[in-house]
Amino acid sequence: MIKPFFTACLFFLGFALFEAAILSNLLFLPAVPDFLLLCTLYFSVQNGTLFGTTTGFVSGLFLDFLSAAPFGLNCLLRTIIGYVGGLFQKTLNINGLLLPMLLGFAATLIKAFIVWLIALFYPLGIQTYELISVVFVVELLLNTVLAPITFRFLDLFAQITTVEKIV
């Protein structure tokens, strides 16, 4: 489990730097696709709840260091999403086109709901999504469209990112 975990952490670091350094500076994009969310979702569906929660926490930690969000918000958010995605281990076939798109769509909606729920406790400290805004709709569409592409890319490295089951 150690080698797949550190390999997943390298993917998270690469995608976090790609989002922060390149995608956030593109002026024609009103929102940045959340590749770390899609990677967390992929790793949790492939490897289960334990791997999903730990990798979700690490991806949130990377985002907490790179963003201006309150420290721990992304860790909590992605840990929950990693756990929920891990509940579907070995029950979903994510090799198609429609199911990864549906997972990306649902994960983005769940992310917005959890941020809204946490913001109820901290009304002045956390910025929530406006569900009928250009930024949220563009992020939702980008995550939905890029989910199958991201899953295919991560499938190329499935041998080194999948935890072997001991029978």
N, C-alpha and C positions, 0 to 999 in steps of 0.2 A: 504494500500500500504506500510505501514511502516514495518509490520512484514515480508512480502515476501522480501522486500529490505534488511533488516538486515540478514535474513536467506541466501540470495544470497551472501551477503558480507562475511558471515562465510564460505560458500563454496569457494569463491574466496581466502580467507585467507588460508584455508586448502590446496587448490590446489597450491597456490603460494609457500607455504612452502614445499610442496611435490616436486614440480619442482626444487626449489632452493637447498633444503637440500639433497634430495635423488637422483632424476633423473639426475641432473647435475654432480653428482659424479660417475656415472656408466661409466666406461671406454670403454665398448663395444658399447655404443651409440654415434655416431658422432653428433647427434642432439637430442634435448629434445622435446617431443610432447608438443604442446601448449594447455594445458587443460583449461587455462583461456580464450583463444579464443573460444574454443568449448563451455564452460559454458556461455560466453557472447552471443554467437550465440543461444544457447538453450533458455536462458531467454528472449532474444529479440523476438524470433519467438513465444514463448509462450505468452508474455505479451505486446508486442507492442513497438513502437518507444520510448516513454518516459522512460519506464523501461529499454529498451535496451541501451539508451544513458547514463542513470545514472549508471547502473551497469557496462557498458563498461568503463566509466570514473573511477569508483572505482577500477576495475580490472587493469586498466592501472596505477593507482596510486600505487597499491601494487607492480606492476612490476617496476615502476620507483624507488621505494625505494629499491628494491632488486637487481636491475641491474645497469650496468655502462652506460646505455644509457642516452642521454641528458634528463634532467628532463622535462616532459611534452610530450615527443614523444609517449610513450605508451598510455598516456591518450587520446591524439588526435586520434591516430590510432584506439584504441578500441571503442572510442565514435562514430567514423564514422562507424565502422563495426556493432556496436550495433544498430545504427539508420537504416542502410541498412537492417539488419536482421529483425528489427521490422516492416519494410514495408511489410513483408510477413506474418504478424500475421493473423492467422485463414485462410490462403490460402494454407498452406503447411501441409501435414500430415506427421509428423516426427516420426511416430510409426514404420515405415518399416526399411529396411536395406539400400536400395539404396539411398534414399533421404538424410538421415543424412551423408552418405559417400560423396555424391555430395556437400552438404553444407560445410562439413569440407574441401574438396578439393578446392572449390571456395573461401572460406574464407581465406585459406592460400595463394592462388594466389592474392587475393585482398590485403591482408596484405603486401605481397612482392611488389605489385605495388604502394601502398600508401607510403611505406618506400622509394621506389625509387623516387617517386614524391616529397616527402619532402626533400630528399637528394639533389635534384636539387638546392634548395635554400641554403643548407648548405653542400657544397661538401666536406669539410674537417672534418666535425663534426659527420656525421652519416654514419655508415657502412651499405651498402646495401647487398641484397642477390645476389649471382651469380646463375642465374636460371639453369645453367648446372653444378652444383656442387653436390658433395656427400651430403653435409650438408643440402642443400635445398631439394633435392630429398628425403632424409630420413625423414626430417620433414614433407614434403608433404604426404608421404606414411603413416607415423605414425598418422598424424591428420586425414587422410582419413579413416584409419582402426579403429582408436579409437573413432571416432565420434559416431557411433551407440552404442558402449559400454558406452560412457559417457552420451549420451542421455538417455539410459535405466536406468543408475544409477540415474540420476537426476529425471527421471520419478517416482522413488520410493518416492521422496519427493515433488511431484507435488502439494499436498494439501497445503503445507506451503510455496511454492515458486510461486504460481500462484495468480495473482491479481484478486480479485473478481470484476466482472463488475456490476455496479449499473445501473439498467434499469429504 
